[in-house]
């Protein structure tokens, strides 16, 4: 007696179809599980046996061989519990139905309950692409799975529910995605209207949001660096459905999708502590899972107290910042995850934080500020487009009754600038100035003769790198887009150069 059931497996962000095959043979009672299973998959034999018995069905007393195909890809996790159980019942004639167009995923508890699994969303997408008509997922994965069109998603809570539905003894209604309720579930985002003063810093973040540029803010404790960074997502353009789906897939794979959320529709904001390991930032594991930089895909990765991060952790970010993707290689796997995020960093000017403060004295020994800055490598700083100095806010501005400009107004200007960029870059696969390659930069970032003369003068005096030259042109292009200007004028070059303060300023202490 033989049965085959469809399931899915994960390999990075990609999913693939897995055939769960069961064969009853002659011999002493025994269960063999083949097809490169890991420890969690091997243990499914015991979970499935108990779930079958405790659900009121009989476990066969014969020699059973279970194969997970394709046999040359390692299978991991408890996702195959439910399809193995269905295949056993079908091979043993306890379940008689056609399941050729069905796929099953789910972990089993010993009493037959079906538990949540990681990566349900990409697996359901794969099932649809492979021609499946119905997919059975744990009830806890129903919301994220419901966003996939073109396939019926059934949320099941226990083994009995699955078997009775397949026998035609119980009705189940496919889960539907409710985009209206999904939008209502989000809490209000922090707003720029709460930030008093810091007009220059807010303008710099507006340019950063308009062009998708990376930012570093330098200032004393309490000047509002973290407050500004947390409000940056509120002025970023709304996510497209494709961006939401990409980000939700990554959260689903990592198992960190918030409960009750089917689709991430707000740009993520990730702020790992400075003690995070390199693997925590990049991703890790035997088959690597997404790290913080991938979980911030299409959003913001905030690194507070940047010099306190380990040197290795900071260097891990260098190539992903440039390429918008990260490749993690292990002995048995090499996986690439997307990580197109705005990187926002904050740091004090010195260990005590008060170097250059107008009212408080720095207590650090001579040379400390320079040594503190040197913890951040030159190549890392070179990859950050905009450098902002955030001064302390005086009492008059803090106590002002004049309300600050809300995020909604800033966002209108950002959206207008992004629309210009999308038209300019149509067909290139990118949507903002910061992602332009050198060829695009030469084509679309052409200063006027006066602006080019200014840039040449500045470049020679300050000895900028080639990468800094490109970044200045892209930031200047964004400043021009915000003003609706077709040309890059000297004022736009001046603004972009002003935002390279860490290139221009050498701290002597």
C-alpha positions in Angstrom: 0.0 0.0 0.0 1.4 3.3 -1.1 0.3 7.0 -0.8 1.9 10.3 -1.8 1.0 13.7 -0.3 2.3 17.1 -1.4 4.1 19.4 1.0 6.7 22.2 0.8 10.1 23.0 2.2 12.2 26.1 2.6 15.7 27.0 1.4 16.4 30.6 2.3 13.7 32.8 0.8 12.9 30.1 -1.7 10.4 27.3 -1.2 10.2 24.0 -3.1 7.7 21.2 -3.4 8.3 18.1 -1.3 6.6 14.8 -1.9 5.8 12.8 1.2 5.7 9.2 0.2 4.5 6.3 2.5 4.8 2.6 1.7 3.5 -0.3 3.8 5.7 -3.4 3.5 6.1 -6.8 5.1 8.3 -7.4 8.1 8.5 -6.6 11.7 6.8 -3.3 12.8 9.2 -0.4 12.1 9.2 3.1 10.7 12.1 4.2 8.5 12.2 7.9 7.5 14.5 8.7 4.5 15.2 11.8 2.3 17.9 13.6 4.3 15.8 14.5 7.4 17.3 16.5 10.3 16.7 15.7 13.9 13.4 17.5 14.1 12.0 15.7 11.0 13.2 12.3 12.4 11.4 13.0 15.7 8.1 13.5 13.7 7.6 9.7 13.8 6.9 9.8 17.5 4.7 12.9 17.2 2.7 11.4 14.3 2.2 8.1 16.1 0.8 9.7 19.2 -1.3 12.2 17.3 -2.9 9.4 15.2 -3.8 7.3 18.3 -5.0 10.3 20.4 -7.2 11.5 17.5 -9.1 8.2 17.5 -7.4 6.5 14.5 -5.2 3.4 14.4 -1.5 3.4 13.7 -0.5 0.4 11.5 1.6 -2.5 12.9 3.7 -3.1 9.9 7.0 -2.1 8.2 6.6 1.5 7.1 9.0 3.5 4.8 8.5 7.3 4.6 10.4 9.1 1.9 10.7 12.9 1.6 11.6 13.8 -2.0 13.7 15.2 -3.6 16.0 13.1 -1.5 19.1 15.2 -2.2 17.9 18.3 -0.3 18.2 18.4 3.5 14.8 18.7 5.2 14.5 20.5 8.5 11.8 21.5 11.0 8.5 20.0 12.1 6.6 21.3 9.0 6.2 17.7 7.6 4.3 16.3 10.6 0.8 16.9 9.1 1.6 15.6 5.6 3.2 12.5 7.0 0.1 11.8 9.1 -2.2 12.3 6.1 -0.1 10.0 4.0 -0.1 7.3 6.6 -3.9 7.4 6.9 -4.3 7.4 3.2 -1.9 4.5 2.6 -3.7 2.5 5.4 -7.1 3.1 3.7 -8.4 5.1 6.7 -8.7 8.1 4.4 -10.0 7.7 0.8 -10.0 10.8 -1.2 -8.1 12.5 -4.0 -5.4 14.8 -2.7 -3.4 15.4 -5.9 -4.2 19.1 -5.9 -3.8 19.6 -2.1 -0.7 20.5 -0.1 -0.3 20.2 3.7 2.1 21.9 6.2 2.0 21.8 10.0 3.6 20.7 13.2 1.6 18.2 15.4 1.3 18.0 19.2 0.9 14.6 20.8 -2.9 15.1 21.2 -3.4 16.0 17.6 -3.4 19.8 17.7 -1.8 21.5 14.7 0.8 24.1 15.6 2.3 27.1 13.9 5.3 26.7 11.6 7.8 29.2 10.2 7.8 30.3 6.6 4.1 29.5 5.8 3.8 32.4 3.4 6.6 31.5 1.0 5.4 27.9 1.1 1.9 28.8 0.1 3.2 31.0 -2.7 5.2 28.0 -4.0 2.1 25.7 -3.7 0.1 28.2 -5.9 2.9 28.4 -8.5 3.1 24.6 -8.6 -0.5 24.3 -9.5 -2.0 23.3 -6.2 -5.7 24.3 -5.7 -5.9 23.8 -1.9 -3.4 24.2 0.9 -4.0 23.2 4.5 -2.1 25.3 7.1 -2.1 25.6 10.9 -4.8 28.1 12.1 -2.0 30.2 13.6 -0.6 30.7 10.1 -3.9 31.5 8.5 -3.6 35.2 8.4 -0.3 35.4 6.6 -1.2 32.6 4.2 -4.5 34.3 3.3 -2.7 37.1 1.3 -1.9 34.7 -1.5 -4.5 34.9 -4.3 -5.3 32.0 -6.7 -5.4 29.2 -4.1 -7.8 28.1 -1.4 -6.2 28.3 2.1 -7.8 26.2 4.8 -6.9 26.9 8.4 -7.0 23.7 10.5 -6.7 23.4 14.3 -6.5 19.6 14.7 -6.1 16.3 13.0 -9.8 15.4 13.2 -10.8 18.6 11.4 -8.5 17.7 8.5 -9.7 14.1 8.2 -13.4 14.9 8.5 -13.1 17.6 5.9 -11.3 15.3 3.4 -13.9 12.6 4.1 -16.7 15.2 3.4 -18.0 15.0 6.9 -17.3 18.6 7.8 -17.3 21.9 6.0 -14.4 24.3 6.1 -14.4 27.8 4.6 -11.3 29.1 2.9 -9.6 32.0 4.7 -9.9 35.4 3.0 -7.5 38.4 3.3 -9.1 41.5 4.7 -6.9 44.5 3.7 -9.2 47.0 5.4 -9.0 45.5 8.8 -5.3 44.9 8.3 -4.7 48.7 7.9 -6.8 49.5 11.0 -4.8 47.2 13.2 -1.7 49.4 13.1 -0.9 51.8 15.9 -0.1 55.4 15.1 3.6 56.0 14.2 5.8 58.5 16.0 5.4 61.9 14.4 7.9 64.7 13.6 5.5 67.2 15.2 6.8 66.0 18.6 10.4 67.2 17.7 11.1 70.7 18.8 13.8 72.6 17.0 16.5 70.6 15.0 15.3 72.1 11.7 18.6 71.3 9.9 18.5 67.7 11.1 14.9 67.3 10.0 15.6 68.8 6.6 18.5 66.3 6.2 16.2 63.4 7.1 13.7 64.7 4.6 16.3 64.5 1.9 17.3 61.1 3.1 13.8 59.8 2.9 13.2 61.3 -0.5 16.2 59.6 -2.0 16.5 56.5 0.2 20.0 57.7 1.5 21.8 56.3 4.4 22.4 58.7 7.4 24.7 59.1 10.4 23.8 61.6 13.1 26.5 63.0 15.5 25.6 64.9 18.6 25.7 65.0 22.4 23.4 62.9 24.6 19.8 64.1 24.7 20.0 66.1 21.5 17.2 64.0 19.9 19.1 61.6 17.6 17.1 58.5 18.5 13.9 60.6 18.6 14.5 61.7 15.0 15.5 58.3 13.8 12.3 56.6 15.2 10.2 59.1 13.2 11.9 58.5 9.9 9.5 55.7 8.8 6.5 58.2 9.2 7.8 60.2 6.2 8.8 57.3 4.0 6.5 56.5 1.0 3.8 53.9 1.6 4.9 50.3 0.9 3.6 48.8 -2.4 1.9 45.4 -2.2 5.1 43.7 -3.6 7.3 45.3 -0.9 4.8 44.3 1.8 4.8 40.7 0.5 8.7 40.6 0.4 9.0 41.9 3.9 6.3 39.6 5.3 8.0 36.6 3.7 11.2 37.4 5.6 9.4 37.8 8.9 7.5 34.6 8.3 10.7 32.7 7.6 12.4 34.1 10.7 9.3 33.3 12.8 8.9 36.9 14.0 5.7 37.9 12.3 3.6 39.7 14.9 0.5 37.8 16.1 -2.7 38.9 14.4 -0.8 40.4 11.4 -1.3 38.9 8.0 0.7 41.5 5.9 3.3 44.0 7.0 2.1 47.3 5.5 4.2 49.7 7.5 7.9 50.0 6.8 9.9 48.1 9.4 12.1 49.8 11.9 14.8 47.6 13.4 17.0 48.9 16.2 19.4 46.1 17.4 21.4 46.7 20.6 25.1 47.4 20.1 25.9 44.0 21.7 24.4 42.2 18.7 26.6 39.6 17.2 27.7 39.6 13.5 25.4 36.6 12.9 22.6 38.5 14.5 23.0 41.3 12.0 23.7 39.2 8.9 21.7 36.0 9.7 22.9 32.6 10.8 22.2 29.0 11.6 23.0 25.7 9.9 20.6 26.8 7.2 20.9 30.5 7.8 17.8 32.5 8.9 17.4 36.2 8.1 19.3 38.7 10.4 18.4 42.2 11.4 19.6 43.7 8.2 17.2 41.5 6.2 14.4 42.0 8.7 14.7 45.8 7.9 14.2 45.2 4.2 12.2 48.0 2.7 12.4 49.9 6.0 15.0 51.4 8.4 17.9 49.7 10.2 18.8 52.0 13.2 22.3 51.5 14.8 22.4 53.7 17.9 25.8 54.3 19.5 27.5 53.1 16.3 31.1 53.1 17.7 30.0 50.7 20.5 29.2 48.0 17.9 32.0 45.4 17.5 34.3 46.1 14.5 33.4 42.8 12.9 29.6 43.5 13.2 30.1 46.9 11.5 32.2 45.4 8.7 29.5 42.8 8.1 27.3 45.7 6.9 29.7 47.1 4.3 28.8 45.0 1.3 25.1 44.6 2.1 24.7 48.4 2.3 26.3 48.6 -1.2 24.5 45.6 -2.9 21.1 45.6 -1.1 21.5 41.9 -0.6 23.5 39.6 1.7 24.9 36.1 0.9 25.5 33.8 3.9 27.7 30.8 3.2 27.8 27.7 5.3 29.3 24.2 4.8 25.9 22.8 3.5 24.2 25.9 2.2 24.8 29.3 0.6 21.8 31.6 0.8 21.1 35.1 -0.4 18.6 37.4 1.4 17.4 40.8 0.3 18.3 43.7 2.5 17.4 46.9 0.7 17.1 49.2 3.8 18.0 52.7 4.8 20.8 52.5 7.4 20.5 55.2 10.0 23.3 55.5 12.6 23.8 57.7 15.6 26.8 58.4 17.8 28.2 60.8 20.3 31.2 63.0 19.3 33.4 61.5 22.0 33.2 58.9 24.9 31.7 61.3 27.4 29.5 62.8 24.7 30.2 66.5 25.2 33.0 67.3 22.8 32.1 70.6 21.1 29.1 71.2 23.4 28.5 74.9 23.8 27.8 74.8 27.5 29.3 71.6 28.9 33.0 70.7 29.1 34.3 67.5 27.6 36.0 65.4 30.3 37.8 63.0 27.8 41.6 63.0 27.6 43.2 64.7 24.6 42.8 62.7 21.4 39.8 60.8 22.6 37.3 62.2 20.1 39.6 61.2 17.2 40.1 57.7 18.6 36.3 57.4 19.2 35.5 58.3 15.6 38.2 55.9 14.4 36.2 53.0 15.8 34.1 53.5 12.7 36.1 52.5 9.7 36.7 54.9 6.8 35.1 52.5 4.3 32.0 52.2 6.5 31.6 56.0 6.7 32.2 56.3 3.0 29.1 54.2 2.4 26.9 56.6 4.4 25.5 59.3 2.1 24.5 62.0 4.7 26.4 63.0 7.8 24.4 65.3 10.2 25.6 67.2 13.2 22.7 67.3 15.8 23.4 70.1 18.3 21.7 70.4 21.7 18.3 72.1 21.7 18.1 75.4 23.7 15.3 76.1 26.2 13.6 78.7 24.0 12.9 76.1 21.2 11.9 73.3 23.7 9.4 75.6 25.4 8.0 77.1 22.1 4.3 77.0 21.7 4.6 77.0 17.9 3.9 73.4 16.7 6.4 71.7 14.6 5.6 70.5 11.1 3.8 67.1 11.2 5.1 64.1 9.3 2.1 64.1 7.0 3.2 67.4 5.4 6.8 66.3 5.1 5.6 63.0 3.5 3.8 64.9 0.8 7.1 66.5 -0.4 8.9 63.1 -0.1 6.2 61.4 -2.2 6.4 64.1 -4.9 10.2 63.7 -5.1 9.9 59.9 -5.2 7.4 60.1 -8.0 9.9 62.2 -10.1 12.6 59.5 -9.4 10.3 56.6 -10.3 9.5 58.3 -13.7 13.2 58.9 -14.3 14.2 55.4 -13.4 11.3 53.6 -14.9 12.3 50.1 -16.2 15.6 50.0 -14.2 14.2 48.0 -11.3 15.0 50.7 -8.7 12.9 53.5 -7.4 15.2 56.0 -5.6 18.3 57.9 -6.2 20.4 56.2 -3.6 20.3 52.9 -5.5 21.6 54.3 -8.8 24.7 52.6 -10.1 27.7 54.7 -11.4 26.4 54.6 -15.0 23.0 55.9 -13.9 24.6 58.5 -11.8 26.6 59.8 -14.8 23.4 59.8 -16.9 20.9 61.4 -14.5 23.1 63.5 -12.1 24.6 66.1 -14.4 25.3 69.4 -12.7 25.2 72.7 -14.4 28.7 74.1 -15.4 28.7 76.4 -12.4 27.7 73.5 -10.1 30.4 71.2 -11.7 33.0 73.9 -11.1 32.0 74.1 -7.4 32.2 70.3 -7.1 35.6 70.2 -8.7 36.9 72.8 -6.3 35.5 71.1 -3.3 36.7 67.6 -4.4 40.3 68.8 -4.8 40.4 70.7 -1.5 38.8 68.0 0.7 40.2 64.9 -1.1 36.9 63.0 -1.4 36.9 59.4 -2.5 35.4 58.3 -5.8 32.5 56.7 -3.8 31.9 60.0 -2.0 31.9 61.8 -5.3 29.0 59.6 -6.6 27.1 60.0 -3.3 27.4 63.8 -3.4 25.9 63.8 -6.9 23.0 61.5 -5.8 22.2 63.5 -2.7 22.4 66.7 -4.8 20.0 65.1 -7.3 17.6 64.3 -4.5 17.8 67.9 -3.2 17.0 69.1 -6.7 14.0 66.7 -6.9 12.6 68.0 -3.7 12.6 71.5 -5.2 11.2 70.2 -8.5 14.4 71.4 -10.4 15.4 69.6 -13.6 19.1 70.7 -13.1 21.5 70.2 -10.3 22.4 73.8 -9.3 25.3 75.0 -7.1 23.0 75.3 -4.1 22.2 71.6 -4.4 25.9 70.7 -4.6 26.5 72.9 -1.5 23.8 71.1 0.4 25.2 67.7 -0.5 28.8 68.7 0.5 27.5 70.1 3.7 26.1 66.6 4.5 29.6 65.1 4.4 30.7 66.6 7.7 32.7 63.6 8.8 34.8 63.8 5.7 35.4 67.6 6.1 35.9 67.7 9.9 38.9 66.1 11.7 38.4 66.2 15.5 41.7 67.2 17.1 41.1 65.9 20.6 
